[in-house]
Amino acid sequence: VGNNLFVPGSLLYINTANTGLGNPSDELSVSRTLGLGGYYLVVSVSNQIVQSGAGRWETIVKAIWQSSGRNYN
């Protein structure tokens, strides 16, 4: 499903804790070991509408990993 929520320069957070890979801020989690999850900087966004049947809207986001979101106290 497409959307117009993302623009270049914005940050997004991908939470891998609900996938069973663990929290990316936890140094011992699978997601941290694999380099998945955390904060990403959006560098480009493209949208495409395909007119087949009811139609389909896709949003493609290209982003660069920035941080695991680790809390430094």
N, C-alpha and C positions, 0 to 999 in steps of 0.2 A: 504494500500500500504506500503510495507516495505521500509526501508532505512538504510543506514549505517552512519548516521550523529551523533549518540549518542554514547558516551563511558563513562564508569564509571568515576566519578570525575568531569564531566562537569556540567555546570549549564544550565538550560533551563527556559524560562519565559513563563508562560501561561497567555495570555491576556483574561480576562473575560469581558472586557468592551464592546466588540462587541456582546455579547450574551444577553445583556439586564440586566445582573446582576450587572453592575457597575464596576468601577475601584477598584482593590483590595487594592490600596494604600489609598483610601477614607475610613475613619473610619466608616462612616454611610452607606456604600454600602452593598447590599445583599451578594455579593461575599465575602466581609471581614467578615460578620457575619457568613456565612457558612464555612469559612476557605478555600475558593477556589481561585485559581489564585495566581500569584506572581512568585517568584523564587524557583526552586526545584533543589536539588542535585541528579544527576543520580547515583544510587548505583548498578544497574545491567541492562544489555541489552541482550535480546535473539532474535534470528531470526528463522523463520520457513518457509519453502517452502512446500506447499501442491500441489501435482501433480494431480489435478482433472480438466479435461478440459484444459483450457488455463493456469492453474496453478495460485497460489496465494502466495504472499510473505507477511508475517506479521512480524512486529517488536514489541516486548513487552518491554516497558521501566518501570522499577521500580525506583521511585524517592521519596525523602523525602523533605517536605516543608521546606524552609529556611527563607523566608522573603516575606512580602507583596509588597516590593518595595517602601515603603514609602520614600518620599523625606524629609530628615531632614535638613532644612535650618536654 
